[in-house]
Amino acid sequence: MIRLATATDLPSVAALEAELFGPDAWDLAALRSELEGPGRRFVVDVGDDVRAYAVSRVAGDVVDLQRIGVAPAHRRAGVATGLLEELMAHPAGADRMMLEVSAANDSAIAFYLRHGFTRIGTRRRYYRDGSDATVLSVELPAQSSTPGPAASSPSQSCS
């Protein structure tokens, strides 16, 4: 089930962050900032615990996809697709979504290309280890007035 994240989800998200991103993981303070910050949308996919999460940030006409993290046991099951679709369905007035992904992460790039993203550039030495990022973008559908699945969940600061 996909829903808006709450403060009680943060310890589980932090543990998953550490597992997935190692030294580049966000700590609890950074996660709380993403949860509470203006223009953010922070969603989780939950079963018995948090299986996956995604965070976006709206700045003007652009949604910046900050993170999608999926527990290894739940990969290749459509979880990331559900989270991405949830964020894309709530653009908060933006008309496109952008993201950076490691240029070496072929599976993630393929995932985003399957969902309509196109390559628009490269950010040289973008990551802490000096590796490059591929910049991707997709046009978003016109904003619907119909609430999505996370709209009826506990509230959070979202524009």
C-alpha positions in Angstrom: 0.0 0.0 0.0 1.4 3.4 -1.0 0.7 6.3 1.4 2.2 9.5 2.5 5.1 9.0 4.9 4.8 10.0 8.6 7.4 10.6 11.3 6.9 7.1 12.6 8.2 5.7 9.2 11.5 7.6 9.4 13.5 5.0 11.5 12.6 2.3 9.0 13.3 4.5 6.0 16.7 5.5 7.6 17.6 1.8 8.0 16.7 1.1 4.3 18.6 4.3 3.2 21.7 3.1 5.0 21.4 -0.4 3.4 20.8 1.0 -0.1 23.0 4.1 -0.2 25.8 3.5 2.3 27.9 6.6 2.8 25.6 8.7 0.7 22.5 7.7 2.8 20.4 10.5 4.3 20.4 10.5 8.1 17.3 10.9 10.3 17.6 14.7 10.3 17.8 14.9 6.5 14.8 12.5 6.2 12.8 14.6 8.7 13.7 17.7 6.6 12.4 16.0 3.5 9.2 15.0 5.3 8.5 18.4 6.7 9.9 20.7 4.1 7.7 22.8 1.8 7.1 21.5 -1.7 8.1 17.9 -0.7 6.1 14.7 -1.4 7.4 11.8 0.6 5.6 8.5 0.1 6.2 5.0 1.4 5.1 1.5 0.2 4.3 -0.5 3.3 3.4 -4.1 4.2 4.5 -5.3 7.6 7.1 -2.5 7.4 8.4 0.1 5.0 9.3 -1.8 1.8 10.2 1.2 -0.3 10.0 5.0 -0.3 10.2 7.9 -2.7 10.8 11.6 -2.2 10.2 14.5 -4.6 10.6 18.3 -4.3 8.7 20.8 -6.4 10.5 24.0 -7.5 8.4 26.1 -9.9 7.5 24.1 -13.0 9.8 21.2 -12.1 9.4 18.2 -9.8 12.9 17.0 -8.8 12.8 13.3 -8.0 15.1 13.1 -5.0 15.0 9.4 -4.2 13.4 6.1 -4.9 14.6 3.3 -2.6 13.3 -0.3 -2.7 14.3 -3.0 -0.3 16.2 -5.7 -2.3 13.5 -8.4 -1.4 10.8 -6.3 -3.1 12.6 -5.4 -6.3 11.3 -6.4 -9.7 7.8 -6.5 -8.3 6.5 -3.1 -9.6 7.1 -1.3 -6.3 9.3 1.4 -7.8 6.8 1.8 -10.6 4.0 2.4 -8.2 6.0 5.0 -6.2 7.1 6.8 -9.4 3.5 6.9 -10.7 2.3 8.2 -7.4 4.8 11.1 -7.5 4.1 11.8 -11.2 0.3 11.9 -10.5 0.7 14.7 -8.0 2.9 17.3 -9.8 1.7 20.3 -7.7 1.5 22.5 -10.7 4.8 21.4 -12.3 4.9 20.3 -15.9 8.0 18.1 -15.9 10.0 15.8 -13.6 13.8 15.7 -13.6 16.3 13.5 -11.8 20.0 12.6 -11.7 21.1 8.9 -11.6 24.5 7.4 -11.6 25.7 7.1 -15.2 27.0 3.6 -14.3 23.5 2.5 -13.0 22.3 0.9 -16.3 19.3 -0.8 -14.7 18.0 2.5 -13.1 18.5 4.4 -16.3 16.6 1.6 -18.2 13.8 1.8 -15.6 13.4 5.6 -16.1 13.6 5.3 -19.9 10.8 2.7 -19.8 8.7 5.3 -18.0 9.1 8.0 -20.6 12.1 9.8 -19.4 14.7 11.0 -21.8 18.4 11.8 -21.3 19.0 15.5 -21.3 22.6 15.8 -20.0 25.4 14.7 -17.8 26.7 16.2 -14.6 30.4 15.4 -14.4 31.8 14.2 -11.1 28.4 14.7 -9.5 28.6 12.1 -6.8 30.9 12.0 -3.8 33.0 9.3 -5.3 33.6 11.4 -8.4 31.3 9.5 -10.7 29.1 11.1 -13.3 25.3 11.5 -13.2 22.9 11.2 -16.1 20.2 13.8 -16.1 16.8 12.6 -17.2 13.5 14.4 -17.7 9.9 13.6 -18.5 6.8 15.8 -19.2 4.1 15.3 -16.7 0.4 14.9 -17.4 -1.9 17.8 -16.7 -2.8 17.9 -13.0 -6.0 16.0 -12.2 -8.5 17.2 -9.6 -9.1 13.5 -8.7 -7.2 12.6 -5.5 -4.8 9.7 -5.8 -4.2 6.9 -3.2 -1.9 9.0 -1.0 -4.3 11.9 -0.9 -6.5 10.3 1.7 -3.6 9.2 3.9 -2.2 11.1 6.8 -1.2 14.6 5.8 2.2 16.0 5.3 3.6 19.3 3.9 3.1 19.1 0.1 2.5 21.8 -2.3 
